Amino acid sequence: MKVEEILDSIYKIMEDEDFHEGVKRAVQNSTAAVARILSSDQMIQELAGELREKKEAVLSDISHYLELTMKGIEKVNGRAYLAKTPEDARQIIADIVGTRKKIVVCSKSMVIEELEIEKHLRGLNHEVWGTDLGQFLVELSGDKPMHGIVPALHLTKEAAANLLAHRVGFDLQGGETIEEIVQQVRAFLREKFSRAEVGISGCNCIAADSGAVFLVENEGNIRLTTALPPIHIAVVGVEKIMPTMVDSFKTVIVQSAFAGLYPPTYVSLIAGPSSTADIEYYRVYGANGPQELHVIFVDNGRLEAIEHPILKDQLLCIRCGRCQMECPVWGAAANIWGGPVYGGPMGINWTAITLGENYAAPFSLFCLGCGRCDVVCPLEIPLSEILHYLKGKIE
Ligand code: SF4
């Protein structure tokens, strides 16, 4: 996009009062929640301090850690793949899902968005449902996710009810409470979960010592997506590897706390397809949960960025979204500012990694350089420095 087009889109969204009200309420609530969590639990800040070192160790020896993690997955009867490009990832997933029309349920994941997996599978005639409430609403509205953890934070409850009534025929007149709206979505999606043949999730982090996938959430949709269908596919950016399961637990604690959603309702650790050893202590895979686990590691610019003197720091990101909530420009435009998938300070940097510096550069021009994002980031990523570097790439 050209600078003028970005400016137009920011001005346009700033005139949308409902959008503004939705973002404002979300920022206020999230900021207050994070402050409350951090002030009441000193341990979280200490854990955050440990993560940077662990992540740097992995990134500085990524080939070794990637190999170790992939071997760990195979050891517990999972299948591991490395996709260099989005096309590679889409092809691997399409091959696993197969050609017969299937119901596919997906949990919310920015890497799934990045690779356009849902769109691709719909194009292959599969019935695909996003199962996170925010993701479900964003798909119905046709908007891009406005935040990695709260994708529909720009929608008021009236806007949500209106979408659900008109796009999927829910019995909602507009005066319902949020609880009543959520109950109707629950009934609708439960039916999809029970019939789905494939569940696709992202991954908050993955442990190199075991190949265990970690997923953190509150809604329960990830549990159902990863446990009910016979096939589970996890899509993982290569930067999500942590050395051990203990490090991974620390990561999900820090991520949920800095997202203002601590303690998280659920943390799932998935090491292989479901299994049982209840007869003769002989372990058999494919019990009550999925019979197949496929873990797809995604490069899409990440491995090159590891070697980059400036962009490499963004790979430390645990996608808590805290920097976005603190950014005054993001507060005005949310993810409208940042690129086709990601948005805000971290998002522009991720756009540079996944789509190239030239693509991301015009967005960086709107960064005010206030540095508030740097101060709140639990991994101490110098976001504004990376943005400043990108400004120098504007042609
Ligand atoms: S850059 Fe830092 S604050 Fe922003 S999402 Fe990543 S870890 Fe969180």
Residues whose N, C-alpha, C, O or C-beta is under 5 A from the ligand:
A	BS01	SF4	C317 I318 R319 C320 G321 R322 C323 M346 V376 C377 P378 L379 I381
